[in-house]
Structures are given as structure tokens and as C-alpha cells.
Amino acid sequence: MKKIGVFLVDDHEIFRNGLKQLINSETDMEVTGEASSGEDAIQQLSEIQPDVIIMDIRMPGMNGLETSTRLLEKNPRGRILFFSLFDEPDYVAAALEMGASGYILKDTSNKIFLNAIRTIHQGRYYFIGEVSDILVKKYLDARQTAGNGGTPDISLSRREEQIMRMISQGRNNKDIAESLNISIRTIEAHRMNILRKFQVNSIEEAVEYSRINRLLKED
């Protein structure tokens, strides 16, 4: 049986070594690579495609969120598990919105950590404990805001803003992909994520909503 390939991204070498020893002791998974920075991870992962990427959220230089966004632009089906010391609501929500498959804390047990890797590899999501509570609260707060007639809190990434602005100018997927030097498949993945965030059925509705509520920043 093919083992689950795991790639580690964390700026602490001792911590990476501990994870590597734990993962490699399992019969169904192995560490296929590691990086100490976001920049290093992007360079290495342009050549290999592990099954699961374990990502620290705070690192010198390019942080985990920015690194993961760049990686998912190239490979929208990538499976990223954030493994962090921090459970701030903004971090957790941002990780989910940018396409992470899971978010767990570094003080969790070995059993939970390994279970998270296996769950994500199966195409499911893994959020537990305090992290789950944060996500539920943010969802309920958004529902309450919408129910009171307010504007839902919609956070767009820089790339999503670029794509929406180009769509509002009447440009098609092929034209946008060529301008941004990314694949049409990546554009389609961003469009689907935009529809999910706005909870609408067409990209035109999302663009109109953004125009009315001034959600798109100027270049």
C-alpha cells in the first residue's frame, strides 16, 4: 500500500525533527520533504506534490497563510493542515477561507495529529476543540449580522479581488489567466471560492454585491 506523503513546513528544526520521527514511525505515512520557510516550501513544492502539507502559521518572512495561498493557486486540490500554537479567530477563519483542509493546535496529542493527517488525506476536513468553537461562533455571528440587515463580513484575498475586478471589466477566464500568469483551472477554483464566500449562484451576483458594498479595494 502506498504511504501517505507528508511535507513539513516549520521554521523550528527541532520541532520538525520530532514530527518527522513520529510520522515515519507509522506504517501508512512518511515524510517526503521539509522546509524551514514559506519561500523554501514554494520552491520545493513546485517540483513535488505530497499528499498532505503540515503548515505552521507564523514564520519569519512569508507566513503560513500567504505560503498556502500561493501553493493552492498552483494546486487547488492541495491538502493543507495548519499546525499552530495560536487559536485566534482571525487566523482560524482565514485558514478556512483560503482553502485549508484542517487546523489543529500544537498542544494536541500525537493520536489526534496522526488522525488529522489520515482524515485530510481521505478528502475530508479536520477542525477540533477550541478551533471548532471559533468557527461555529464566527458562522453564527455572520448569520446574525445578515439577519439584522447588515453587510456580512466577507474577506477576499488579494488574488480574489484581482479576479473579481477583471470579471467586472468583462474579461473572460482565459484572458484573466494570461494576465495573471496562472492556469484557467486556478481561475475556476478562485471563482468557486468566491461564490462560496458570497453564498450566491453566479459570479455576476458577487460582483454586483461587491460594487454596491464597496468591497473591492482600488489598485
Secondary structure, DSSP 8 states (H G I E B T S, - for coil): ---EEEEEE-S-HHHHHHHHHHHHTSTTEEEEEEESSHHHHHHHHTT---SEEEE-S--SSS-HHHHHHHHHHH-TT--EEEEES---HHHHHHHHHTT-SEEEETTS-HHHHHHHHHHHHTT--EE-HHHHHHHHHHHHHHHHHHHTT--------HHHHHHHHHHHTT--HHHHHHHHT--HHHHHHHHHHHHHHHT-SSHHHHHHHHHHHT-S---
